[in-house]
């Protein structure tokens, strides 16, 4: 797509959308609180979808199990899809909020805010349906936090059949300042791959280590070597991260076990670096294990691709931010990952990050923290960013 300067019509329509969103915010904030109080895990978001459908008060198409798509606008031009996520996380909330769930599932990544904001935008757009430059697809996607990915399924099936011209989304972020939106072209989130490492040795009594081959010692050396080699294989000016988050092995302190295992995550901003990391893991695991008289094996599960924002949509949207009363943040890129990137196989993408730091009544906590609680005002902030992205994607020319 190529950017065009925002037209007078686009600016006027944005103001109409924003006015509509303001009228919808009381309902949206109440919905947000209800969603936050009844979170559901990936692929189990049945009640969540019911709440969203009821609040939308328009025809919805069930997709991907628990997901929903509502179309606002006629057939005409190719639609713009705006994504929000349905699922919560398997963690106990510690915010102390009066509307918190109090169980073992929590909206700790802002999905409740994103859903409520998209409901506000969809209802506002419905009141302006004759003025919309392109149909709006309000996509309420299941399973962003777990596999199988809801985005990957939608991109390969239901959403693919609707042939959107672009897919856009807005996501809260506690590290960005309140009143600012980060919106940059190119890679803004990393790819993600899961790795399972198994090192197999020869068991023995701990008093006679020479009679066995110690897989725990070999695995420990594998972990050290992986981190050391990352800094020697990947350009230090390019983002890439390797994390070994789980190590398992053994049943007693005086027994050398047969196997030891680890689980790791690989992240990169470039496709070539993603491939280099995959090759690096196999080479190090097999080579270091062999040097210790053991065998090493790697099972890799491919996750999200790199999330790349479309330059034309970004350029158009940044021009509209001021009209929405929002400041553009300094360049912001992350080694986090999001299954939103799977939609890139379908259409151009644009994701914006909506700042929370300094918002009224907000205590800064990172994403996925048991004390993270975006303020109610975040619903309006996200909805305004979604409106900007929708118009930018509708107006930017292929």
Secondary structure, 3 states (H helix, E strand, C coil): CECCCCCHHHHHHHHHHHHHHHHHHHHHHHHHHHHHHCCCCCCCCHHHHHHHHHHHCCCCEEECCCEEEEEECCCCCCCEEEEEECCCECCCCCCCCCCCCCCCCECCCCHHHHHHHHHHHHHHHHCCHHHCCCCEEEEEECCCCCCCCHHHHHHHCHHHHHCCCEEEEEEEEEEEECCEEECCCEEEECEEEEEEEEEECECEEHHHHHHCECHHHHHHHHHHHHHHHHHHHCCCCCCEEEEEEEEEECCCCCEECCEEEEEEEEEECCHHHHHHHHHHHHHHHHHHHHHCCCEEEEEEEECCCCEEECHHHHHHHHHHHHHHCCEECCCCCCCCCCHHHHHHHCCEEEEEEEEEECCCCCCCCCCCCCCCCCCCHHHHHHHHHHHHHHHHHHHCEC
